[in-house]
């Protein structure tokens, strides 16, 4: 699919740097470069083959040299967008790259690219599925090694292949149902309801397994919503400041200093945390403190991960037990703080039969054993991981499409179980197939496409 207008944009971040890259894509890309590029020894752009470079000068309309550049040509369809593409690598000054771009935009039928338009053209020209295109944005914004690994795998088509396998299974079932319905008098084996149920149950199981990957995708994309909780003066704010690398929370010896939730986004090892320091959880007659306690407990309910802090310098108390009763074991890491002041009586009381994900002993004030806490958080995050090669539901759009497909397959199973005609099963499976095609972008509206690519940066 060739589009009439060509587009151009700076493909590297704005600012000073060693190199800036200006990209042109479309039918006019090479002829536009021909107007302003003067090779030193190599060929002119129109005579260059794809995947070749030439060193020379980029000049303006008056043939004044703007910079010495390296020009690379990619000929359709063997380019990122599937169109003719030219990339001009110049010295990385903001003024210089903008001047070259403005010169390019004087070419007829060449305009400034919109956000994500190069990748959008790759999708429209069949170079990428919609899930692969979305993975490009995830790759650009990846904030850790795992995020990069999963985004790269998705860009290579892992999710597309998984969804395509689901679609193929549905189409095979629909094909069997159609043949049986359209040729009832022919000597064709009938559709066995039990066999059909087994196929759909297996399909439903595989689809649910892929849906379960959404939680880890959200962690990679947005980070773990992590809440630090504990009684007053156990060292929550000190730990928060150590992890965030700055003094966001006020630290004093006075209990109840923190009266509201303080938030910060930090990176701990390979995991992004949306970290919240909360007011100390305890019984209080102070109305302001009580509001802070209620907000702390509300944060606990919404959290992905809870760092429950206990003071090792004093024995565990009944107040600690009350706090533990409010915490979910499966997403709580117990942090024993003040290990440098550990009280012998502290270890004499068990943790009230609470079974946390892990326990770690630290001294937040002295920053002792913080690495072990980091490792515990990373292990917690990995618990949610699915193999990258199995694909992943990476965003809310994909989740909604797969949820619609799951519901439709379940409707087909329900129709089969109550003895409805196969026509009812067919209608539901048609809806499931349509939802999966929307997920991959094989059947999608212009509005959805525009929304997907609007979150890209200009130049990509």
C-alpha distance (Angstrom), angle and dihedral (degrees) to the residues before:
residue distance angle dihedral
X1 . . .
X2 3.82 . .
X3 3.78 120.9 .
X4 3.83 119.8 -149.3
X5 3.80 99.9 -135.8
X6 3.78 120.0 66.5
X7 3.79 120.5 -144.2
X8 3.79 134.6 -149.1
X9 3.80 136.0 -172.4
X10 3.79 143.1 150.2
X11 3.80 105.1 -90.3
X12 3.81 97.5 -165.4
X13 3.83 127.5 71.2
X14 3.79 116.2 -81.3
X15 3.79 115.3 -104.0
X16 3.78 138.7 60.2
X17 3.78 119.0 -40.5
X18 3.75 145.2 135.7
X19 3.81 95.5 -88.4
X20 3.80 137.2 12.2
X21 3.81 123.2 -164.0
X22 3.80 124.0 -149.2
X23 3.80 114.0 -165.1
X24 3.82 128.2 -157.2
X25 3.81 122.6 -172.8
X26 3.79 131.7 -178.4
X27 3.78 142.6 53.5
X28 3.82 91.9 -54.3
X29 3.81 96.4 47.2
X30 3.81 98.5 98.7
X31 3.80 96.9 37.3
X32 3.81 89.4 50.3
X33 3.80 91.3 52.0
X34 3.81 88.4 48.5
X35 3.82 89.8 63.6
X36 3.79 95.9 56.9
X37 3.80 107.6 26.0
X38 3.81 122.2 88.2
X39 3.82 112.2 -174.7
X40 3.80 119.5 -143.0
X41 3.80 94.7 -145.7
X42 3.78 108.7 -25.0
X43 3.78 132.1 82.0
X44 3.78 127.9 -68.3
X45 3.84 114.0 -104.7
X46 3.82 95.3 -102.6
X47 3.81 90.2 58.3
X48 3.79 96.7 43.0
X49 3.79 120.2 107.0
X50 3.79 122.1 -132.7
X51 3.80 118.6 -79.8
X52 3.82 92.5 24.0
X53 3.80 131.6 121.3
X54 3.77 134.3 -150.1
X55 3.80 130.6 -166.4
X56 3.79 118.5 -140.0
X57 3.80 146.9 105.3
X58 3.77 130.0 -57.1
X59 3.80 109.7 -142.8
X60 3.79 134.0 -173.8
X61 3.81 129.3 -126.3
X62 3.84 90.1 -77.0
X63 3.82 90.1 51.0
X64 3.80 92.0 -111.6
X65 3.80 112.4 151.1
X66 3.79 111.6 -111.2
X67 3.83 97.4 177.5
X68 3.77 144.2 -31.5
X69 3.81 107.4 -101.4
X70 3.79 145.6 174.2
X71 3.81 112.3 -122.6
X72 3.82 120.6 -158.6
X73 3.81 124.3 -166.9
X74 3.81 125.9 -154.8
X75 3.80 114.5 -176.2
X76 3.80 123.8 -150.4
X77 2.92 133.9 -66.0
X78 3.80 92.0 16.4
X79 3.78 98.4 67.7
X80 3.79 137.7 89.4
X81 3.81 93.1 -96.0
X82 3.81 96.7 33.3
X83 3.82 88.8 -117.2
X84 3.80 133.0 92.3
X85 3.81 105.8 -70.1
X86 3.80 131.5 -169.4
X87 3.79 123.2 -169.6
X88 3.80 120.1 -165.9
X89 3.80 116.3 -161.2
X90 3.80 111.7 -160.2
X91 3.79 136.2 160.6
X92 3.78 108.4 -63.8
X93 3.77 104.4 -114.4
X94 3.79 117.4 132.2
X95 3.83 93.8 -133.7
X96 3.81 93.9 46.1
X97 3.82 96.4 48.8
X98 3.81 91.2 46.2
X99 3.81 90.6 50.5
X100 3.81 91.6 52.3
X101 3.81 90.8 47.3
X102 3.81 92.0 50.6
X103 3.78 89.5 51.5
X104 3.81 91.1 51.6
X105 3.80 91.0 50.3
X106 3.83 89.4 61.9
X107 3.81 88.5 71.4
X108 3.82 114.2 103.8
X109 3.83 114.1 -98.9
X110 3.83 93.5 10.2
X111 3.79 117.5 117.7
X112 3.79 138.0 169.6
X113 3.79 112.0 -80.0
X114 3.79 119.9 -116.5
X115 3.80 122.7 -128.1
X116 3.80 109.2 -64.0
X117 3.79 93.8 -3.4
X118 3.80 96.5 133.8
X119 3.82 90.3 56.0
X120 3.80 90.1 41.1
X121 3.81 89.0 57.1
X122 3.80 89.5 48.7
X123 3.81 87.6 55.9
X124 3.82 94.6 44.8
X125 3.81 90.7 48.3
X126 3.81 92.2 51.7
X127 3.79 96.7 -109.8
X128 3.83 93.2 119.7
X129 3.79 136.6 20.8
X130 3.79 116.4 -126.6
X131 3.81 91.1 -104.3
X132 3.82 90.0 52.0
X133 3.81 90.8 48.6
X134 3.81 90.7 51.7
X135 3.81 88.7 50.5
X136 3.82 88.7 58.6
X137 3.81 89.1 61.4
X138 3.81 89.9 46.8
X139 3.81 90.2 50.4
X140 3.81 91.2 53.1
X141 3.81 92.8 49.1
X142 3.84 96.2 39.4
X143 3.79 110.4 135.0
X144 3.80 101.1 -170.9
X145 3.80 145.4 25.4
X146 3.81 94.4 -94.8
X147 3.81 91.6 48.4
X148 3.80 89.8 52.3
X149 3.80 92.4 47.7
X150 3.80 94.3 50.9
X151 3.81 94.3 42.3
X152 3.81 90.4 50.8
X153 3.81 91.6 49.7
X154 3.81 91.4 49.1
X155 3.79 91.1 47.7
X156 3.81 87.6 54.5
X157 3.80 88.5 57.7
X158 3.83 107.1 -98.3
X159 3.81 95.0 139.2
X160 3.81 92.6 40.3
X161 3.80 90.8 54.2
X162 3.81 91.9 48.5
X163 3.81 93.1 49.0
X164 3.80 90.9 44.9
X165 3.81 89.0 55.1
X166 3.82 89.6 53.2
X167 3.80 90.3 48.8
X168 3.80 91.4 49.0
X169 3.81 91.7 53.0
X170 3.81 91.0 50.3
X171 3.81 92.1 47.4
X172 3.81 91.0 50.6
X173 3.81 90.6 52.7
X174 3.81 91.5 46.1
X175 3.79 90.0 48.8
X176 3.82 92.0 53.3
X177 3.81 90.8 48.0
X178 3.83 92.5 47.8
X179 3.81 94.2 49.8
X180 3.79 91.9 47.9
X181 3.83 92.2 48.0
X182 3.82 97.3 43.4
X183 3.79 98.0 45.6
X184 3.81 106.4 36.0
X185 3.83 93.6 151.5
X186 3.80 95.6 51.6
X187 3.79 123.0 95.7
X188 3.83 92.7 -102.7
X189 3.81 122.9 139.1
X190 3.79 110.9 -106.9
X191 3.78 122.5 -116.6
X192 3.78 109.4 -96.1
X193 3.82 111.4 -138.6
X194 3.81 93.5 -150.9
X195 3.80 92.6 52.1
X196 3.79 89.9 46.1
X197 3.81 91.0 52.0
X198 3.82 92.0 50.9
X199 3.81 91.1 51.6
X200 3.79 93.2 49.5
X201 3.81 93.6 45.0
X202 3.80 89.9 52.7
X203 3.81 90.3 47.3
X204 3.81 90.9 49.6
X205 3.81 90.7 50.8
X206 3.82 92.4 51.9
X207 3.80 92.1 47.0
X208 3.81 91.6 50.4
X209 3.79 89.9 50.4
X210 3.79 89.8 55.6
X211 3.82 91.0 45.6
X212 3.82 89.2 55.4
X213 3.81 88.3 63.4
X214 3.81 90.0 68.4
X215 3.81 92.6 82.0
X216 3.80 92.2 57.4
X217 3.79 90.8 43.7
X218 3.80 88.6 55.2
X219 3.82 90.2 50.1
X220 3.81 91.3 52.3
X221 3.79 92.4 45.6
X222 3.80 102.2 40.1
X223 3.80 105.2 13.9
X224 3.79 130.4 -122.1
X225 3.80 114.3 -55.2
X226 3.80 95.5 -130.6
X227 3.80 125.5 -172.8
X228 3.82 126.0 -165.1
X229 3.81 110.1 -149.4
X230 3.78 136.7 172.0
X231 3.77 144.4 115.2
X232 3.80 118.9 -57.1
X233 3.81 116.3 -73.7
X234 3.82 97.7 13.1
X235 3.82 91.5 121.3
X236 3.81 102.4 -93.5
X237 3.80 94.6 137.7
X238 3.81 92.3 44.6
X239 3.81 89.5 53.3
X240 3.81 90.8 46.1
X241 3.82 91.0 52.8
X242 3.82 92.1 47.0
X243 3.81 92.6 51.3
X244 3.81 94.9 43.1
X245 3.80 93.0 45.7
X246 3.79 94.9 -129.3
X247 3.79 140.4 65.0
X248 3.80 101.0 -94.4
X249 3.81 94.0 142.3
X250 3.81 122.6 57.3
X251 3.80 111.0 -117.5
X252 3.84 121.0 -158.0
X253 3.78 137.4 142.8
X254 3.82 88.3 -111.1
X255 3.80 112.8 103.7
X256 3.79 115.4 -125.2
X257 3.82 96.7 29.0
X258 3.81 92.2 137.0
X259 3.81 107.5 64.7
X260 3.80 101.4 164.9
X261 3.79 139.5 34.0
X262 3.84 113.9 -80.7
X263 3.82 114.9 -161.9
X264 3.80 134.8 -161.1
X265 3.82 135.2 163.2
X266 3.80 111.1 -132.1
X267 3.77 139.6 165.6
X268 3.81 116.8 -124.9
X269 3.79 109.1 -173.8
X270 3.79 105.6 -53.3
X271 3.80 95.0 -20.7
X272 3.80 128.3 89.4
X273 3.81 113.2 -141.7
X274 3.79 126.3 -163.5
X275 3.77 89.9 -152.8
X276 3.81 125.0 -158.9
X277 3.80 126.1 -170.8
X278 3.80 109.8 -156.8
X279 3.78 138.3 -162.7
X280 3.80 115.7 -89.8
X281 3.81 112.2 -86.0
X282 3.82 108.8 -126.3
X283 3.77 143.2 113.5
X284 3.81 111.2 -79.1
X285 3.77 139.1 166.8
X286 3.81 91.7 -153.3
X287 3.83 106.3 105.4
X288 3.82 93.7 -151.7
X289 3.81 91.9 49.8
X290 3.80 90.4 46.7
X291 3.80 90.9 56.4
X292 3.81 88.4 52.0
X293 3.82 91.0 50.4
X294 3.81 91.1 50.6
X295 3.80 90.5 50.9
X296 3.80 89.7 49.6
X297 3.79 91.8 54.5
X298 3.80 90.6 45.9
X299 3.83 89.5 53.0
X300 3.81 89.4 52.1
X301 3.81 91.2 57.2
X302 3.82 91.7 52.5
X303 3.82 97.5 41.9
X304 3.81 126.9 110.9
X305 3.81 90.9 -157.5
X306 3.81 132.2 19.2
X307 3.80 124.0 -156.8
X308 3.81 102.3 -160.2
X309 3.81 108.6 -162.9
X310 3.82 123.2 -154.2
X311 3.80 128.6 -177.1
X312 3.82 112.5 -118.9
X313 3.80 92.6 -167.4
X314 3.82 90.8 74.9
X315 3.81 133.2 39.6
X316 3.80 119.4 -94.4
X317 3.79 111.1 -91.8
X318 3.78 139.4 -156.0
X319 3.81 87.0 -102.3
X320 3.82 87.5 60.6
X321 3.80 89.0 52.0
X322 3.82 91.2 52.4
X323 3.81 89.6 51.5
X324 3.81 92.5 49.6
X325 3.80 90.6 52.6
X326 3.81 88.1 61.9
X327 3.83 94.7 52.2
X328 3.83 127.3 85.6
X329 3.81 109.7 -126.0
X330 3.81 95.5 -146.5
X331 3.81 94.9 64.0
X332 3.82 102.3 31.3
X333 3.79 127.5 102.8
X334 3.79 112.4 -167.7
X335 3.81 112.0 -136.8
X336 3.79 113.8 -163.6
X337 3.80 103.4 -158.8
X338 3.83 132.1 -165.2
X339 3.80 92.8 39.1
X340 3.81 87.5 161.9
X341 3.83 88.6 64.9
X342 3.80 97.6 38.9
X343 3.82 114.0 166.1
X344 3.86 115.1 -139.9
X345 3.81 89.8 -135.8
X346 3.81 91.1 57.2
X347 3.82 93.2 78.1
X348 3.79 93.8 45.5
X349 3.82 93.4 77.7
X350 3.81 118.9 64.4
X351 3.80 120.2 -130.1
X352 3.81 90.9 -95.9
X353 3.84 92.2 -95.9
X354 3.82 90.5 -63.2
X355 3.84 113.3 150.9
X356 3.82 108.8 -157.5
X357 3.79 126.3 -174.1
X358 3.81 88.7 -107.4
X359 3.79 141.6 -23.4
X360 3.81 125.8 -133.8
X361 3.81 131.1 -175.6
X362 3.80 115.1 -145.8
X363 3.77 144.5 155.2
X364 3.78 105.6 -136.1
X365 3.80 93.2 -173.8
X366 3.83 92.2 54.1
X367 3.83 92.5 32.8
X368 3.80 90.6 -126.6
X369 3.82 118.6 164.4
X370 3.82 94.4 0.2
X371 3.82 87.7 136.5
X372 3.80 89.9 61.3
X373 3.81 89.4 52.6
X374 3.81 88.7 50.6
X375 3.81 90.3 52.0
X376 3.81 91.0 49.6
X377 3.82 91.0 52.1
X378 3.81 91.3 48.3
X379 3.81 90.7 50.2
X380 3.81 89.4 50.5
X381 3.81 91.3 52.4
X382 3.81 92.4 48.2
X383 3.81 90.3 54.6
X384 3.81 87.4 72.6
X385 3.81 94.0 48.1
X386 3.78 125.2 115.1
X387 3.82 123.4 -161.6
X388 3.80 107.7 -80.3
X389 3.79 92.0 -134.8
X390 3.83 90.0 60.4
X391 3.80 91.1 65.9
X392 3.78 129.5 -120.7
X393 3.77 140.2 -124.6
X394 3.77 96.6 -121.2
X395 3.80 105.7 -178.8
X396 3.79 145.8 13.8
X397 3.83 94.9 -93.3
X398 3.79 91.2 57.1
X399 3.81 91.5 44.0
X400 3.81 92.7 54.1
X401 3.82 92.3 48.6
X402 3.81 92.5 49.6
X403 3.82 91.3 44.5
X404 3.82 89.0 54.1
X405 3.80 90.4 49.6
X406 3.81 91.4 48.7
X407 3.80 91.6 50.6
X408 3.80 91.2 49.4
X409 3.82 93.5 50.6
X410 3.81 89.5 47.7
X411 3.83 88.9 51.6
X412 3.81 89.1 52.3
X413 3.81 90.3 51.9
X414 3.80 91.4 47.7
X415 3.80 90.7 50.3
X416 3.81 89.9 51.1
X417 3.81 93.8 47.2
X418 3.84 94.0 53.7
X419 3.79 92.1 48.2
X420 3.81 100.2 -108.7
X421 3.79 118.6 160.2
X422 3.78 118.2 -84.3
X423 3.80 87.4 -110.7
X424 3.82 88.6 73.7
X425 3.80 90.3 51.0
X426 3.79 89.8 50.4
X427 3.81 93.3 52.5
X428 3.82 92.0 52.8
X429 3.80 93.8 45.6
X430 3.82 89.9 49.6
X431 3.81 87.7 56.2
X432 3.82 90.6 49.1
X433 3.80 91.9 51.3
X434 3.80 90.8 49.3
X435 3.82 91.9 51.7
X436 3.82 91.1 51.5
X437 3.81 91.5 49.4
X438 3.80 88.3 52.8
X439 3.80 89.6 51.6
X440 3.82 93.5 55.4
X441 3.80 92.8 39.1
X442 3.80 95.2 -116.2
X443 3.78 87.9 122.0
X444 3.78 111.8 23.2
X445 3.81 139.0 133.3
X446 3.79 124.9 -110.6
X447 3.81 89.1 -116.6
X448 3.80 92.2 58.6
X449 3.82 91.4 47.6
X450 3.81 91.7 49.9
X451 3.81 91.0 49.3
X452 3.81 92.9 50.2
X453 3.79 94.9 51.6
X454 3.79 96.4 40.0
X455 3.82 89.8 80.0
X456 3.80 92.5 59.1
X457 3.80 122.5 97.2
X458 3.81 120.4 -109.3
X459 3.80 109.3 -93.9
X460 3.81 94.6 38.7
